[in-house]
Amino acid sequence: MKNQAESEKDSEPDGRENCVMWKRRTLWTGLALLVSLMVLLLTIPVWAAGEENTTGSCGDALTWTLDSDTGTLTISGSGEMTNWGLDDNPPWYDDRSTVRSVIVGDGVTSIGSR
């Protein structure tokens, strides 16, 4: 029959088991931190995309602005808009899925054929 001191000694892990447990705990902690960092880095472009307006030229004296928060594409200035062909897309083409409304200014005399 074992006394209390021997029973406690048998239930305690030896040095190798402590080392393995420590390595496992460190590995899982490292993986958790890596996954957290990846999620944070992947969400930064989403935050940045919602905070800026996209703008450019769409004619000799016309500019376009896409407000990504409201989805409003505004064409302003004076004169004719560039006519884009089948192989040439308007500059807001890549953001077309975010456009919800269009405002064409009074000085715009044509909006192009495409």
Backbone bond lengths (Angstrom), bond angles and torsions (degrees), N, CA, C in turn:
res aa  C-N    CA-C-N  psi(-1)  N-CA   C-N-CA  omega(-1)  CA-C   N-CA-C  phi
1 M - - - 1.457 - - 1.529 109.95 -
2 K 1.353 116.10 136.64 1.450 121.47 -175.89 1.521 109.72 -89.82
3 N 1.320 114.37 144.63 1.462 117.03 175.15 1.530 108.59 -85.26
4 Q 1.292 116.66 176.01 1.466 121.81 -174.00 1.526 111.09 -62.94
5 A 1.300 120.37 -39.29 1.454 123.70 -179.03 1.527 110.63 -63.93
6 E 1.339 117.99 -40.33 1.455 121.03 179.37 1.534 111.09 -69.13
7 S 1.344 116.99 -36.95 1.461 120.62 178.76 1.518 111.16 -64.76
8 E 1.334 116.96 -41.88 1.454 120.82 178.84 1.517 110.78 -65.58
9 K 1.349 116.40 -37.67 1.454 120.99 179.67 1.531 110.91 -65.08
10 D 1.335 117.39 -39.29 1.458 121.19 179.48 1.527 112.58 -67.41
11 S 1.347 116.90 -31.83 1.460 119.90 -177.25 1.529 112.88 -82.12
12 E 1.329 119.44 -14.76 1.458 122.48 179.74 1.520 109.38 -83.85
13 P 1.328 117.72 137.75 1.466 120.23 177.49 1.520 110.70 -69.85
14 D 1.328 116.61 148.30 1.455 119.71 177.58 1.527 109.94 -80.50
15 G 1.304 118.31 -178.01 1.458 123.17 -175.60 1.519 113.47 -61.07
16 R 1.341 117.20 -40.49 1.470 119.89 179.85 1.516 111.33 -65.28
17 E 1.335 117.05 -42.14 1.468 119.82 179.26 1.519 110.89 -64.51
18 N 1.326 117.29 -38.28 1.474 120.43 177.08 1.523 110.37 -62.80
19 C 1.324 116.76 -41.06 1.464 121.29 179.96 1.531 110.92 -64.42
20 V 1.316 117.79 -43.69 1.464 122.05 179.24 1.518 110.10 -64.60
21 M 1.327 116.70 -44.12 1.471 120.08 179.05 1.525 110.36 -62.15
22 W 1.332 117.43 -41.05 1.462 121.40 -179.87 1.527 109.90 -64.79
23 K 1.339 117.84 -43.12 1.466 121.56 178.82 1.522 111.13 -62.57
24 R 1.318 117.35 -42.58 1.469 120.40 178.94 1.518 110.91 -63.52
25 R 1.310 116.80 -45.06 1.465 121.26 -179.90 1.530 110.06 -62.22
26 T 1.323 116.91 -42.22 1.465 121.40 178.90 1.526 110.69 -64.95
27 L 1.327 116.99 -42.57 1.460 120.95 178.76 1.524 111.02 -60.83
28 W 1.325 118.02 -46.92 1.466 121.09 -178.77 1.527 111.35 -66.70
29 T 1.318 116.57 -36.84 1.468 119.94 177.53 1.521 109.92 -65.84
30 G 1.333 116.93 -43.18 1.461 120.97 178.04 1.513 112.17 -62.56
31 L 1.328 117.14 -42.84 1.462 120.87 178.11 1.527 111.24 -63.13
32 A 1.318 116.67 -41.65 1.464 120.54 179.02 1.531 110.68 -62.54
33 L 1.331 116.98 -42.06 1.463 120.24 178.49 1.531 111.17 -66.64
34 L 1.317 117.55 -39.24 1.460 121.49 178.54 1.523 111.57 -63.19
35 V 1.316 117.03 -45.46 1.467 121.17 178.59 1.527 110.29 -63.23
36 S 1.324 117.26 -41.76 1.468 120.81 178.45 1.524 111.00 -61.70
37 L 1.310 117.13 -42.46 1.456 121.23 179.15 1.515 111.19 -65.13
38 M 1.319 117.25 -41.17 1.467 120.51 178.74 1.523 111.29 -62.80
39 V 1.319 117.54 -43.14 1.468 120.97 178.78 1.524 110.20 -62.43
40 L 1.321 117.04 -42.82 1.462 120.81 179.15 1.525 111.11 -62.17
41 L 1.326 117.39 -46.04 1.460 120.57 -178.75 1.518 112.26 -67.01
42 L 1.314 118.14 -32.11 1.459 120.68 179.72 1.526 112.52 -75.17
43 T 1.320 117.98 -23.74 1.459 120.26 -179.46 1.518 113.22 -88.86
44 I 1.312 119.39 -14.96 1.463 121.53 -179.49 1.531 111.84 -60.43
45 P 1.354 120.41 -45.59 1.465 118.29 177.66 1.525 113.50 -60.52
46 V 1.325 117.90 -32.07 1.458 121.08 178.47 1.521 109.96 -65.99
47 W 1.332 117.51 -43.06 1.461 120.43 177.27 1.519 110.38 -62.84
48 A 1.330 117.30 -44.98 1.461 121.24 -177.16 1.526 111.01 -66.01
49 A 1.314 118.35 -37.18 1.460 121.52 -177.36 1.521 111.81 -63.41
50 G 1.316 118.28 -33.79 1.452 121.33 -178.22 1.508 113.83 -80.16
51 E 1.334 118.06 -5.32 1.449 120.49 -172.93 1.529 114.31 -106.91
52 E 1.312 118.17 -4.12 1.452 117.32 -174.86 1.521 112.43 -126.25
53 N 1.292 114.58 153.73 1.451 121.54 173.86 1.520 108.02 -94.98
54 T 1.326 115.43 146.85 1.451 121.08 175.68 1.514 106.89 -106.17
55 T 1.327 116.64 136.71 1.454 120.03 -175.19 1.520 110.51 -146.87
56 G 1.323 115.73 159.57 1.455 120.52 178.14 1.512 111.11 -179.08
57 S 1.310 115.06 -172.90 1.457 122.06 -179.09 1.526 109.40 -96.44
58 C 1.336 115.82 143.41 1.463 120.27 177.51 1.520 111.36 -137.25
59 G 1.302 116.38 22.93 1.462 124.11 179.09 1.516 107.96 173.92
60 D 1.334 115.75 177.04 1.469 118.75 -179.19 1.526 112.09 -59.61
61 A 1.311 116.76 -40.31 1.463 120.53 -178.45 1.529 111.22 -129.94
62 L 1.340 117.20 26.03 1.468 121.60 179.67 1.522 110.64 -116.68
63 T 1.303 113.93 145.01 1.464 120.11 174.28 1.526 108.76 -127.42
64 W 1.300 114.74 154.31 1.463 120.92 175.46 1.511 108.03 -123.15
65 T 1.331 115.12 146.33 1.458 121.85 177.37 1.517 108.00 -137.82
66 L 1.309 116.21 130.65 1.461 121.42 175.79 1.512 108.60 -113.27
67 D 1.327 115.40 113.72 1.468 121.52 176.35 1.524 107.30 -83.82
68 S 1.324 116.56 108.31 1.464 120.22 -174.95 1.525 112.68 -70.21
69 D 1.329 117.65 -20.35 1.470 119.81 178.37 1.527 111.62 -74.17
70 T 1.347 115.97 -39.88 1.465 119.55 -176.92 1.521 112.84 -102.66
71 G 1.332 117.50 -16.23 1.456 120.78 -177.64 1.522 112.62 76.79
72 T 1.341 117.29 21.86 1.461 121.46 -177.63 1.532 110.53 -95.25
73 L 1.324 115.94 121.96 1.461 122.75 173.67 1.527 107.09 -96.91
74 T 1.332 116.30 121.18 1.459 121.33 -178.61 1.526 108.92 -115.69
75 I 1.346 115.46 128.11 1.462 122.59 174.83 1.518 106.30 -107.70
76 S 1.323 117.36 121.35 1.465 119.39 -176.49 1.528 110.03 -137.21
77 G 1.326 115.05 164.74 1.457 122.22 -178.74 1.514 109.79 117.18
78 S 1.335 115.98 -150.29 1.467 119.27 179.70 1.528 109.10 -142.10
79 G 1.329 114.44 146.85 1.453 120.01 177.38 1.516 113.57 106.14
80 E 1.342 113.69 -163.93 1.460 120.86 -175.19 1.527 111.57 -93.54
81 M 1.324 114.27 147.16 1.450 120.64 174.73 1.523 108.83 -81.98
82 T 1.292 117.13 151.63 1.464 122.73 176.29 1.529 110.11 -61.16
83 N 1.316 116.42 140.71 1.462 122.05 173.33 1.531 108.32 -91.35
84 W 1.315 116.55 111.72 1.459 120.05 179.21 1.510 109.35 -88.87
85 G 1.340 116.68 138.75 1.457 121.72 179.09 1.518 111.37 -87.68
86 L 1.314 116.04 -173.23 1.464 121.10 -178.79 1.523 112.56 -66.63
87 D 1.323 116.65 -29.40 1.469 120.50 -178.91 1.517 113.17 -95.62
88 D 1.314 117.15 0.29 1.465 122.10 -175.94 1.527 109.06 -129.91
89 N 1.298 117.19 113.91 1.471 121.81 -177.29 1.519 111.25 -91.95
90 P 1.341 117.29 154.62 1.463 120.42 174.18 1.537 109.27 -60.59
91 P 1.318 118.04 154.16 1.462 120.63 -175.02 1.537 114.25 -63.49
92 W 1.312 118.85 -20.72 1.468 121.26 178.93 1.528 111.98 -92.69
93 Y 1.313 117.13 8.17 1.468 121.89 -175.49 1.540 112.13 -55.80
94 D 1.321 117.06 -44.44 1.469 119.89 -178.51 1.527 112.74 -64.70
95 D 1.336 117.20 -23.24 1.467 122.00 -179.70 1.521 112.61 -102.67
96 R 1.330 117.95 12.39 1.472 121.90 -173.06 1.522 112.93 -58.99
97 S 1.319 118.42 -28.78 1.468 119.82 -178.52 1.526 112.17 -70.60
98 T 1.338 117.77 -16.28 1.465 120.07 179.55 1.523 112.73 -92.43
99 V 1.348 117.80 -10.32 1.469 121.19 -178.04 1.528 109.93 -73.04
100 R 1.337 115.90 123.66 1.467 122.40 179.01 1.525 112.00 -113.67
101 S 1.342 116.21 -25.50 1.460 120.36 178.16 1.530 108.41 -152.96
102 V 1.352 114.92 158.42 1.460 120.84 -178.76 1.519 108.58 -129.21
103 I 1.316 116.16 134.20 1.463 122.32 174.96 1.525 107.15 -117.81
104 V 1.334 116.07 122.99 1.459 121.85 178.30 1.530 107.37 -108.96
105 G 1.330 115.80 121.64 1.465 120.88 -177.33 1.515 112.46 -68.60
106 D 1.336 115.50 160.30 1.466 123.17 -177.43 1.532 112.84 -60.58
107 G 1.321 119.32 -31.80 1.447 121.63 -176.57 1.520 114.27 -81.62
108 V 1.301 117.75 -4.53 1.467 121.53 -179.00 1.525 108.49 -79.02
109 T 1.356 117.99 120.24 1.459 121.02 -175.66 1.533 112.81 -96.02
110 S 1.311 118.52 -19.58 1.480 121.34 173.97 1.536 107.88 -154.96
111 I 1.322 113.98 153.97 1.454 117.78 -179.12 1.534 112.52 -109.83
112 G 1.297 118.71 14.42 1.453 121.76 177.04 1.528 111.13 86.30
113 S 1.322 114.92 165.53 1.461 118.72 -177.12 1.523 112.37 -90.16
114 R 1.288 118.03 -7.62 1.468 119.90 179.95 1.500 111.22 -142.04
